[in-house]
């Protein structure tokens, strides 16, 4: 929760001039890289979609049932009144 709050505060206070500055870093595999904060935020937002797609493919290959875990399922579980709208 603390990291989510930090990230939300960071993104909401990121100035345009900061958003396009290149940041250099080292990946966990030891390779160097560089991205802008905008690119990093885009990566964070979309990162889970890669994993969801990969596990969905694996479930399909195993002829296993996929759980109902889409965004629409989560939002309606969180706010059930939307089903009555």
N, C-alpha and C positions, 0 to 999 in steps of 0.2 A: 504494500500500500504506500509506503513512504516513497519508494522509487517512482511509482505512478504519479504521485502528487508532485514530486520534484520535476518529472518530465513534463507534466501539464503546465507547471509554472514556468519552466524553461521555455517551452514552445510559445506560450502566450506573451512572454516578454522579449522574445527574440526580435531584434531590430532587423530591418531589411539589409542594412550594410553588413551586419554580422552573418546573416543567413547565407550569403554567397561567398564568404571567406573560405579558403581551402584550409582544411585541418589535416595534418599528417599524423599517422598512427601506425602501430604494429598489430597485425592480426594475431590471433592466438596460435596460428601455425608458424609464426615468425616472419612471415612476409610483410613487407611495408605496403602501405596504402595511403590514399588521400581522398577525402570527400568533403563536401560542404555540409554545414548543419542541415540544410534543406534536404540533401540527398540522404543523410543519416536518418533524419526523421521519417522520410519516405520509406527507407529500408525497414525501420522499426515497425511502422504501421503495417507494412505488407509482409513482413517476415513470416508470420504464422500461416499465411496462405500457402506458402511453399510446403510447409510441413503437413498442412491439412490435405493438400493435393496428393502428396506422396503417400500418406497413410490411406487416403481414399482409394488410390490406385492399388495399393497392397491388399486392401480389403476386397476389391473387385477381383484381383488375381486369385485370391483365396476363396472366392465365391461366398464370402461372408456378408452378413447384413451390415449395412451402414447405420450408425445411430443417427437419430434426428438431432443434429447439433449445429444447424445453420444459424446465421444471425437472426433470422426471423423467429426461430424457436426460442433463442435466448431472450430476445426483447419481449416476447409475449409471456415468457415465464416470469420475467422481472416485473412486467406491467400487465397483468392479466386482464385489466379493464379494456385493453386495446381489442380484445376478441369481441367485445360487445359493441364496439364503435361502428 
